[in-house]
Amino acid sequence: MAIEYAVVESLDLETFLTVLRNSGLAERRPVADQSRIGRMLENANLIVVARDGDNVVGVARSITDFSYCCYLSDLAVDRSHQGRGIGKRLIEETRKAAGPEAMCLLLSSPDAMAFYKAIGMPQPENAFLYKRER
């Protein structure tokens, strides 16, 4: 069965948590604080999912104005489906949905740097960052 991609209006908390856990991204997200994860979902205005049949196996969660900028905050693909181009396609679908005028910014964890380099995602030298206080 082919993987299907779709922009969705919302995503339920349990599905998102499952993908975070199955992808390994849960190690870097506040999954124990379900209220915070819920706010992350509620306030995202662009969510793209990858489905294998009835199962969501990938999620790209972003905040965008659809005209100038898009911050792709979470890119998660179930480990059982990694290496099949799903992450790259989720980025492509996010960029398409955000629109051609919007830049797409993603902050990588150290262990994912090789993936983003391998798919040819440009790496800026002009970024600055205040880290989370908690």
MIDRENPA-420691 format. One record per atom (N, C-alpha, C, CB): z, x, y. Coordinates in Angstrom, 1 decimal. Glycine has a CB too. Example, Ala and Ser with C-alpha at 12.3 -4.5 7.8 and 13.67 -1.06 7.14 Angstrom:
+--------+--------+--------+
|     up |   east |  north |
+--------+--------+--------+
|    7.8 |   13.2 |   -5.7 |
|    7.8 |   12.3 |   -4.5 |
|    7.8 |   13.2 |   -3.3 |
|    9.0 |   11.3 |   -4.5 |
|    7.1 |   12.8 |   -2.2 |
|    7.1 |   13.7 |   -1.1 |
|    7.9 |   12.9 |    0.0 |
|    5.7 |   14.1 |   -0.6 |
+--------+--------+--------+
***
This chain:
+--------+--------+--------+
|     up |   east |  north |
+--------+--------+--------+
|    0.0 |    0.8 |   -1.2 |
|    0.0 |    0.0 |    0.0 |
|    0.0 |    0.9 |    1.2 |
|    1.2 |   -1.0 |    0.0 |
|   -0.8 |    0.5 |    2.2 |
|   -0.9 |    1.3 |    3.5 |
|    0.3 |    1.0 |    4.4 |
|   -2.2 |    1.0 |    4.2 |
|    0.7 |    2.0 |    5.1 |
|    1.7 |    1.8 |    6.1 |
|    1.2 |    1.0 |    7.3 |
|    2.3 |    3.2 |    6.6 |
|    1.9 |    0.1 |    7.8 |
|    1.5 |   -0.7 |    8.9 |
|    2.4 |   -0.4 |   10.1 |
|    1.5 |   -2.2 |    8.6 |
|    1.8 |   -0.4 |   11.3 |
|    2.5 |    0.0 |   12.5 |
|    2.5 |   -1.2 |   13.5 |
|    1.9 |    1.2 |   13.2 |
|    3.6 |   -1.4 |   14.2 |
|    3.6 |   -2.6 |   15.1 |
|    4.6 |   -2.3 |   16.2 |
|    3.9 |   -3.9 |   14.4 |
|    4.3 |   -2.8 |   17.4 |
|    5.3 |   -2.8 |   18.5 |
|    6.1 |   -4.1 |   18.2 |
|    4.6 |   -2.8 |   19.9 |
|    7.4 |   -4.0 |   18.3 |
|    8.2 |   -5.2 |   18.0 |
|    9.1 |   -5.5 |   19.3 |
|    9.1 |   -5.0 |   16.8 |
|    9.4 |   -6.7 |   19.5 |
|   10.3 |   -7.1 |   20.6 |
|   11.7 |   -6.6 |   20.4 |
|   10.2 |   -8.6 |   20.8 |
|   12.2 |   -6.7 |   19.2 |
|   13.5 |   -6.2 |   18.9 |
|   13.6 |   -5.8 |   17.5 |
|   14.6 |   -7.4 |   19.2 |
|   14.7 |   -5.1 |   17.2 |
|   14.9 |   -4.6 |   15.8 |
|   16.4 |   -4.8 |   15.5 |
|   14.6 |   -3.1 |   15.7 |
|   16.7 |   -5.4 |   14.3 |
|   18.1 |   -5.7 |   14.0 |
|   18.9 |   -4.4 |   13.8 |
|   18.2 |   -6.6 |   12.8 |
|   20.1 |   -4.4 |   14.1 |
|   21.0 |   -3.3 |   14.0 |
|   21.0 |   -2.6 |   12.6 |
|   22.4 |   -3.7 |   14.4 |
|   21.1 |   -3.4 |   11.6 |
|   21.2 |   -2.9 |   10.2 |
|   20.0 |   -2.1 |    9.8 |
|   21.5 |   -4.0 |    9.2 |
|   18.8 |   -2.7 |   10.2 |
|   17.6 |   -2.0 |    9.9 |
|   17.5 |   -0.7 |   10.6 |
|   16.4 |   -2.9 |   10.3 |
|   17.8 |   -0.7 |   11.9 |
|   17.8 |    0.6 |   12.6 |
|   18.8 |    1.6 |   12.0 |
|   18.2 |    0.3 |   14.1 |
|   20.0 |    1.2 |   11.7 |
|   21.0 |    2.1 |   11.1 |
|   20.5 |    2.6 |    9.8 |
|   22.3 |    1.4 |   10.9 |
|   19.8 |    1.8 |    9.0 |
|   19.3 |    2.3 |    7.7 |
|   18.3 |    3.3 |    7.9 |
|   18.7 |    1.1 |    6.9 |
|   17.3 |    3.1 |    8.8 |
|   16.3 |    4.2 |    9.1 |
|   16.9 |    5.4 |    9.6 |
|   15.2 |    3.6 |   10.0 |
|   17.9 |    5.3 |   10.5 |
|   18.6 |    6.5 |   11.0 |
|   19.2 |    7.3 |    9.9 |
|   19.7 |    6.1 |   12.1 |
|   19.9 |    6.6 |    9.0 |
|   20.6 |    7.2 |    7.9 |
|   19.6 |    7.9 |    6.9 |
|   21.5 |    6.3 |    7.1 |
|   18.6 |    7.1 |    6.5 |
|   17.6 |    7.6 |    5.6 |
|   16.7 |    8.7 |    6.1 |
|   16.8 |    6.4 |    5.1 |
|   16.7 |    8.8 |    7.4 |
|   15.8 |    9.9 |    8.0 |
|   16.6 |   11.2 |    8.2 |
|   15.3 |    9.4 |    9.3 |
|   17.9 |   11.1 |    8.3 |
|   18.8 |   12.2 |    8.7 |
|   19.1 |   12.2 |   10.1 |
|   18.0 |   13.5 |    8.3 |
|   18.5 |   11.4 |   10.9 |
|   18.8 |   11.4 |   12.4 |
|   20.2 |   10.8 |   12.7 |
|   17.7 |   10.5 |   13.1 |
|   20.8 |   10.1 |   11.7 |
|   22.1 |    9.6 |   11.9 |
|   23.1 |   10.7 |   12.2 |
|   22.6 |    8.8 |   10.7 |
|   22.9 |   11.9 |   11.7 |
|   23.8 |   13.0 |   12.0 |
|   23.9 |   13.3 |   13.5 |
|   23.3 |   14.3 |   11.2 |
|   22.9 |   12.9 |   14.3 |
|   22.8 |   13.2 |   15.7 |
|   22.9 |   11.9 |   16.6 |
|   21.5 |   13.9 |   16.0 |
|   23.3 |   10.8 |   16.0 |
|   23.4 |    9.6 |   16.7 |
|   24.8 |    9.0 |   16.4 |
|   22.3 |    8.6 |   16.3 |
|   25.3 |    8.2 |   17.4 |
|   26.7 |    7.6 |   17.2 |
|   26.7 |    6.4 |   16.3 |
|   27.2 |    7.3 |   18.6 |
|   26.3 |    6.6 |   15.0 |
|   26.2 |    5.5 |   14.1 |
|   27.6 |    4.8 |   13.8 |
|   25.6 |    5.9 |   12.9 |
|   28.6 |    5.5 |   14.0 |
|   30.0 |    4.9 |   13.7 |
|   30.3 |    3.9 |   14.8 |
|   31.0 |    6.0 |   13.6 |
|   29.7 |    4.1 |   16.0 |
|   30.0 |    3.2 |   17.1 |
|   28.8 |    2.1 |   17.2 |
|   30.1 |    4.0 |   18.5 |
|   29.0 |    1.1 |   16.4 |
|   27.9 |    0.1 |   16.3 |
|   27.6 |   -0.6 |   17.6 |
|   28.2 |   -0.9 |   15.2 |
|   28.6 |   -0.7 |   18.4 |
|   28.5 |   -1.4 |   19.7 |
|   27.5 |   -0.5 |   20.6 |
|   29.8 |   -1.5 |   20.5 |
|   27.7 |    0.8 |   20.5 |
|   26.8 |    1.7 |   21.3 |
|   25.4 |    1.7 |   20.7 |
|   27.4 |    3.1 |   21.3 |
|   25.2 |    1.7 |   19.4 |
|   23.9 |    1.7 |   18.8 |
|   23.2 |    0.3 |   19.2 |
|   24.0 |    1.8 |   17.2 |
|   24.0 |   -0.7 |   19.2 |
|   23.5 |   -2.0 |   19.6 |
|   23.0 |   -2.0 |   21.0 |
|   24.5 |   -3.1 |   19.4 |
|   23.7 |   -1.4 |   21.9 |
|   23.2 |   -1.3 |   23.3 |
|   22.0 |   -0.4 |   23.4 |
|   24.4 |   -0.7 |   24.2 |
|   21.9 |    0.6 |   22.6 |
|   20.7 |    1.4 |   22.5 |
|   19.5 |    0.6 |   22.2 |
|   20.9 |    2.6 |   21.5 |
|   19.6 |   -0.3 |   21.2 |
|   18.5 |   -1.1 |   20.8 |
|   18.2 |   -2.2 |   21.9 |
|   18.8 |   -1.8 |   19.5 |
|   19.3 |   -2.8 |   22.4 |
|   19.1 |   -3.9 |   23.4 |
|   18.4 |   -3.4 |   24.6 |
|   20.4 |   -4.5 |   23.7 |
|   18.7 |   -2.2 |   25.0 |
|   18.1 |   -1.7 |   26.3 |
|   16.8 |   -0.9 |   26.2 |
|   19.2 |   -0.8 |   26.9 |
|   16.4 |   -0.7 |   25.0 |
|   15.1 |   -0.1 |   24.8 |
|   14.0 |   -1.1 |   25.0 |
|   14.9 |    0.5 |   23.3 |
|   13.0 |   -0.7 |   25.7 |
|   11.9 |   -1.7 |   26.0 |
|   10.6 |   -1.4 |   25.3 |
|   11.7 |   -1.8 |   27.5 |
|   10.6 |   -0.5 |   24.4 |
|    9.4 |   -0.2 |   23.6 |
|    9.9 |    0.3 |   22.2 |
|    8.5 |    0.9 |   24.3 |
|    9.7 |   -0.5 |   21.2 |
|   10.1 |   -0.1 |   19.8 |
|    8.9 |   -0.3 |   19.0 |
|   11.3 |   -1.0 |   19.3 |
|    8.5 |    0.8 |   18.3 |
|    7.4 |    0.8 |   17.4 |
|    8.0 |    1.1 |   16.0 |
|    6.3 |    1.9 |   17.7 |
|    7.5 |    0.3 |   15.0 |
|    8.0 |    0.4 |   13.6 |
|    6.9 |    0.7 |   12.7 |
|    8.8 |   -0.8 |   13.2 |
|    7.2 |    1.4 |   11.6 |
|    6.3 |    1.7 |   10.5 |
|    6.8 |    0.9 |    9.3 |
|    6.1 |    3.2 |   10.2 |
|    6.0 |    0.1 |    8.7 |
|    6.5 |   -0.7 |    7.5 |
|    5.7 |   -0.3 |    6.3 |
|    6.3 |   -2.2 |    7.8 |
|    6.4 |   -0.2 |    5.2 |
|    5.8 |    0.0 |    3.9 |
|    6.1 |   -1.3 |    3.2 |
|    6.3 |    1.3 |    3.1 |
|    5.2 |   -2.3 |    3.2 |
|    5.5 |   -3.6 |    2.7 |
|    6.5 |   -4.3 |    3.6 |
|    6.1 |   -3.5 |    1.2 |
|    7.6 |   -4.7 |    3.0 |
|    8.7 |   -5.4 |    3.8 |
|    9.7 |   -4.4 |    4.4 |
|    9.4 |   -6.4 |    2.9 |
|    9.6 |   -3.1 |    4.0 |
|   10.6 |   -2.2 |    4.4 |
|   10.2 |   -1.4 |    5.6 |
|   10.9 |   -1.2 |    3.3 |
|   11.1 |   -1.3 |    6.6 |
|   10.9 |   -0.5 |    7.8 |
|   11.2 |    0.9 |    7.4 |
|   11.7 |   -0.9 |    9.1 |
|   10.2 |    1.8 |    7.5 |
|   10.4 |    3.2 |    7.0 |
|   10.4 |    4.2 |    8.2 |
|    9.4 |    3.6 |    6.0 |
|   10.1 |    3.7 |    9.4 |
|   10.0 |    4.6 |   10.5 |
|   10.2 |    3.8 |   11.8 |
|    8.7 |    5.3 |   10.6 |
|   10.8 |    4.4 |   12.8 |
|   11.1 |    3.8 |   14.1 |
|   10.9 |    4.8 |   15.2 |
|   12.5 |    3.2 |   14.1 |
|   10.2 |    4.4 |   16.3 |
|   10.1 |    5.1 |   17.5 |
|   10.7 |    4.2 |   18.6 |
|    8.7 |    5.6 |   17.9 |
|   11.9 |    4.6 |   19.2 |
|   12.6 |    3.8 |   20.2 |
|   12.4 |    4.5 |   21.5 |
|   14.1 |    3.6 |   19.8 |
|   11.9 |    3.8 |   22.5 |
|   11.6 |    4.4 |   23.8 |
|   12.1 |    3.5 |   25.0 |
|   10.2 |    4.6 |   24.0 |
|   12.2 |    4.1 |   26.1 |
|   12.4 |    3.4 |   27.4 |
|   11.2 |    3.8 |   28.3 |
|   13.8 |    3.8 |   28.1 |
|   10.5 |    2.9 |   28.9 |
|    9.3 |    3.2 |   29.7 |
|    9.2 |    2.1 |   30.8 |
|    8.1 |    3.2 |   28.8 |
|    8.4 |    2.5 |   31.8 |
|    8.0 |    1.6 |   32.8 |
|    6.5 |    1.2 |   32.6 |
|    8.2 |    2.3 |   34.2 |
|    5.9 |    1.7 |   31.6 |
|    4.5 |    1.3 |   31.2 |
|    3.5 |    1.7 |   32.2 |
|    4.4 |   -0.2 |   30.9 |
|    3.8 |    2.6 |   33.1 |
|    2.9 |    3.0 |   34.1 |
|    3.0 |    4.5 |   34.6 |
|    3.0 |    2.2 |   35.4 |
|    4.2 |    5.1 |   34.4 |
|    4.3 |    6.5 |   34.8 |
|    5.1 |    7.3 |   33.8 |
|    5.0 |    6.5 |   36.1 |
|    6.1 |    6.8 |   33.2 |
|    6.9 |    7.6 |   32.3 |
|    7.4 |    6.8 |   31.1 |
|    8.1 |    8.2 |   33.0 |
|    7.6 |    7.6 |   30.0 |
|    8.1 |    7.0 |   28.7 |
|    9.0 |    8.1 |   28.1 |
|    6.9 |    6.6 |   27.8 |
|   10.2 |    7.7 |   27.9 |
|   11.2 |    8.6 |   27.2 |
|   11.3 |    8.1 |   25.7 |
|   12.5 |    8.6 |   27.9 |
|   10.7 |    8.9 |   24.8 |
|   10.8 |    8.5 |   23.4 |
|   12.1 |    9.1 |   22.9 |
|    9.6 |    9.1 |   22.6 |
|   13.2 |    8.3 |   22.8 |
|   14.5 |    8.8 |   22.5 |
|   14.8 |    9.0 |   21.0 |
|   15.5 |    7.8 |   23.1 |
|   14.2 |    8.1 |   20.2 |
|   14.5 |    8.2 |   18.8 |
|   13.2 |    8.2 |   18.0 |
|   15.4 |    7.1 |   18.3 |
|   12.9 |    9.2 |   17.2 |
|   11.8 |    9.1 |   16.2 |
|   12.4 |    9.4 |   14.9 |
|   10.7 |   10.2 |   16.6 |
|   12.4 |    8.4 |   14.0 |
|   13.1 |    8.5 |   12.7 |
|   12.1 |    8.0 |   11.6 |
|   14.4 |    7.8 |   12.7 |
|   11.9 |    8.8 |   10.6 |
|   11.1 |    8.4 |    9.4 |
|   12.0 |    8.7 |    8.2 |
|    9.8 |    9.2 |    9.4 |
|   12.1 |    7.7 |    7.3 |
|   12.8 |    7.8 |    6.1 |
|   12.3 |    9.0 |    5.3 |
|   12.6 |    6.5 |    5.2 |
|   13.3 |    9.8 |    4.8 |
|   13.0 |   11.0 |    4.1 |
|   12.0 |   10.8 |    3.0 |
|   14.2 |   11.7 |    3.5 |
|   12.0 |    9.7 |    2.3 |
|   11.1 |    9.4 |    1.2 |
|    9.7 |    9.2 |    1.7 |
|   11.6 |    8.2 |    0.4 |
|    9.5 |    9.1 |    3.0 |
|    8.1 |    8.9 |    3.5 |
|    7.7 |   10.0 |    4.5 |
|    8.1 |    7.5 |    4.3 |
|    8.5 |   11.0 |    4.6 |
|    8.2 |   12.1 |    5.5 |
|    7.0 |   12.9 |    4.9 |
|    9.4 |   13.0 |    5.8 |
|    6.3 |   13.6 |    5.8 |
|    5.1 |   14.4 |    5.3 |
|    3.9 |   13.6 |    5.1 |
|    5.5 |   15.1 |    4.1 |
|    3.8 |   12.4 |    5.5 |
|    2.7 |   11.5 |    5.4 |
|    2.0 |   11.1 |    6.7 |
|    3.1 |   10.2 |    4.6 |
|    2.4 |   11.8 |    7.8 |
|    1.8 |   11.5 |    9.1 |
|    2.4 |   10.3 |    9.8 |
|    0.4 |   11.3 |    8.9 |
|    3.5 |    9.8 |    9.3 |
|    4.1 |    8.6 |    9.9 |
|    4.7 |    8.9 |   11.3 |
|    5.1 |    8.0 |    9.0 |
|    5.4 |   10.0 |   11.4 |
|    6.0 |   10.4 |   12.7 |
|    4.9 |   10.6 |   13.7 |
|    6.9 |   11.6 |   12.5 |
|    3.9 |   11.3 |   13.4 |
|    2.8 |   11.6 |   14.3 |
|    2.2 |   10.3 |   14.7 |
|    1.7 |   12.5 |   13.6 |
|    2.0 |    9.3 |   13.8 |
|    1.3 |    8.1 |   14.1 |
|    2.3 |    7.2 |   15.0 |
|    1.0 |    7.3 |   12.9 |
|    3.6 |    7.3 |   14.8 |
|    4.5 |    6.5 |   15.6 |
|    4.5 |    7.0 |   17.0 |
|    6.0 |    6.7 |   15.1 |
|    4.3 |    8.3 |   17.2 |
|    4.2 |    8.9 |   18.6 |
|    2.9 |    8.4 |   19.2 |
|    4.2 |   10.4 |   18.5 |
|    1.8 |    8.4 |   18.4 |
|    0.5 |    7.9 |   18.9 |
|    0.6 |    6.5 |   19.4 |
|   -0.6 |    8.1 |   17.9 |
|    1.2 |    5.6 |   18.5 |
|    1.3 |    4.2 |   18.9 |
|    2.2 |    4.0 |   20.1 |
|    1.9 |    3.4 |   17.6 |
|    3.3 |    4.8 |   20.2 |
|    4.1 |    4.7 |   21.4 |
|    3.4 |    5.1 |   22.6 |
|    5.4 |    5.7 |   21.2 |
|    2.6 |    6.2 |   22.6 |
|    1.8 |    6.6 |   23.7 |
|    0.8 |    5.5 |   24.1 |
|    1.1 |    7.9 |   23.5 |
|    0.1 |    4.9 |   23.1 |
|   -0.8 |    3.9 |   23.3 |
|   -0.2 |    2.7 |   24.0 |
|   -1.5 |    3.4 |   22.0 |
|    1.0 |    2.3 |   23.5 |
|    1.7 |    1.1 |   24.1 |
|    2.2 |    1.4 |   25.5 |
|    2.8 |    0.7 |   23.2 |
|    2.7 |    2.6 |   25.8 |
|    3.2 |    2.9 |   27.1 |
|    2.0 |    3.0 |   28.1 |
|    3.9 |    4.3 |   27.0 |
|    0.8 |    3.2 |   27.7 |
|   -0.3 |    3.2 |   28.5 |
|   -0.8 |    4.6 |   28.9 |
|    0.0 |    2.5 |   29.8 |
|   -2.1 |    4.8 |   29.3 |
|   -2.6 |    6.1 |   29.5 |
|   -2.1 |    6.8 |   30.8 |
|   -4.1 |    6.0 |   29.6 |
|   -1.5 |    6.0 |   31.7 |
|   -1.0 |    6.6 |   32.9 |
|    0.4 |    7.2 |   32.7 |
|   -1.0 |    5.5 |   34.0 |
|    1.1 |    6.8 |   31.6 |
|    2.5 |    7.3 |   31.4 |
|    2.5 |    8.6 |   30.6 |
|    3.3 |    6.1 |   30.7 |
|    3.3 |    9.5 |   31.1 |
|    3.6 |   10.7 |   30.3 |
|    4.7 |   10.3 |   29.3 |
|    4.1 |   11.9 |   31.2 |
|    4.7 |   11.0 |   28.2 |
|    5.7 |   10.8 |   27.1 |
|    6.6 |   12.0 |   26.9 |
|    5.0 |   10.4 |   25.8 |
|    7.9 |   11.8 |   27.1 |
|    8.9 |   12.9 |   27.0 |
|    9.7 |   12.6 |   25.8 |
|    9.8 |   12.9 |   28.3 |
|    9.9 |   13.7 |   25.0 |
|   10.8 |   13.6 |   23.8 |
|   11.6 |   14.9 |   23.8 |
|    9.9 |   13.5 |   22.5 |
|   12.9 |   14.8 |   23.6 |
|   13.8 |   15.9 |   23.5 |
|   14.1 |   16.1 |   22.0 |
|   15.2 |   15.7 |   24.3 |
|   13.7 |   17.3 |   21.5 |
|   13.8 |   17.5 |   20.0 |
|   15.2 |   18.2 |   19.7 |
|   12.7 |   18.5 |   19.6 |
|   15.6 |   17.8 |   18.5 |
|   16.8 |   18.6 |   17.9 |
|   16.2 |   19.9 |   17.4 |
|   17.5 |   17.7 |   16.7 |
|   17.1 |   20.9 |   17.3 |
|   16.6 |   22.2 |   16.9 |
|   15.8 |   22.2 |   15.5 |
|   17.7 |   23.2 |   16.8 |
|   16.3 |   21.4 |   14.6 |
|   15.6 |   21.4 |   13.3 |
|   14.3 |   20.7 |   13.2 |
|   16.6 |   20.9 |   12.2 |
|   14.0 |   20.0 |   14.3 |
|   12.7 |   19.2 |   14.3 |
|   11.6 |   19.9 |   15.2 |
|   12.9 |   17.8 |   14.9 |
|   12.0 |   21.0 |   15.8 |
|   11.0 |   21.7 |   16.6 |
|    9.7 |   22.1 |   15.9 |
|   11.7 |   23.0 |   17.2 |
|    9.8 |   22.5 |   14.7 |
|    8.6 |   22.9 |   13.9 |
|    7.7 |   21.8 |   13.7 |
|    9.0 |   23.5 |   12.6 |
|    8.2 |   20.6 |   13.5 |
|    7.4 |   19.4 |   13.3 |
|    6.6 |   19.1 |   14.6 |
|    8.3 |   18.2 |   13.0 |
|    7.2 |   19.1 |   15.7 |
|    6.5 |   18.8 |   17.0 |
|    5.5 |   19.8 |   17.3 |
|    7.5 |   18.6 |   18.1 |
|    5.8 |   21.1 |   17.0 |
|    4.8 |   22.1 |   17.2 |
|    3.6 |   22.0 |   16.3 |
|    5.5 |   23.5 |   17.0 |
|    3.9 |   21.6 |   15.0 |
|    2.9 |   21.4 |   14.0 |
|    1.9 |   20.3 |   14.3 |
|    3.5 |   21.2 |   12.7 |
|    2.4 |   19.3 |   15.0 |
|    1.5 |   18.2 |   15.3 |
|    0.8 |   18.4 |   16.7 |
|    2.2 |   16.8 |   15.3 |
|    1.1 |   19.5 |   17.3 |
|    0.4 |   19.9 |   18.5 |
|    1.0 |   19.2 |   19.8 |
|   -1.0 |   19.5 |   18.4 |
|    2.2 |   18.8 |   19.7 |
|    2.8 |   18.1 |   20.9 |
|    3.1 |   19.2 |   21.9 |
|    4.1 |   17.4 |   20.5 |
|    2.6 |   19.1 |   23.2 |
|    2.9 |   20.1 |   24.2 |
|    4.4 |   20.3 |   24.5 |
|    2.1 |   19.8 |   25.5 |
|    4.8 |   21.5 |   24.8 |
|    6.2 |   21.8 |   25.1 |
|    6.3 |   22.3 |   26.5 |
|    6.8 |   22.9 |   24.1 |
|    6.9 |   21.5 |   27.4 |
|    7.0 |   21.9 |   28.8 |
|    8.0 |   23.0 |   29.1 |
|    7.4 |   20.7 |   29.6 |
|    7.7 |   23.7 |   30.1 |
|    8.7 |   24.8 |   30.6 |
|    9.4 |   24.3 |   31.8 |
|    7.9 |   26.1 |   30.9 |
|    9.1 |   23.1 |   32.3 |
|    9.7 |   22.7 |   33.6 |
|   10.7 |   21.5 |   33.4 |
|    8.6 |   22.2 |   34.5 |
|   11.4 |   21.5 |   32.3 |
|   12.4 |   20.4 |   32.1 |
|   13.8 |   20.9 |   32.4 |
|   12.3 |   19.9 |   30.7 |
|   14.7 |   20.0 |   32.8 |
|   16.1 |   20.3 |   33.1 |
|   16.9 |   19.2 |   32.4 |
|   16.4 |   20.4 |   34.6 |
|   18.1 |   19.4 |   32.1 |
|   18.9 |   18.5 |   31.3 |
|   20.4 |   18.5 |   31.6 |
|   18.6 |   18.7 |   29.8 |
|   21.0 |   17.4 |   31.9 |
|   22.4 |   17.2 |   31.9 |
|   22.7 |   16.6 |   30.5 |
|   22.9 |   16.3 |   33.0 |
|   23.5 |   17.3 |   29.7 |
|   23.9 |   16.8 |   28.4 |
|   24.9 |   15.6 |   28.5 |
|   24.4 |   17.9 |   27.5 |
|   24.9 |   14.8 |   27.4 |
|   25.9 |   13.7 |   27.4 |
|   27.3 |   14.2 |   27.4 |
|   25.7 |   12.9 |   26.1 |
|   28.1 |   13.5 |   28.1 |
|   29.6 |   13.9 |   28.1 |
|   30.3 |   13.5 |   26.8 |
|   30.2 |   13.2 |   29.3 |
|   29.7 |   12.5 |   26.1 |
|   30.2 |   12.1 |   24.8 |
|   29.2 |   11.4 |   24.0 |
|   31.5 |   11.2 |   25.0 |
+--------+--------+--------+
***
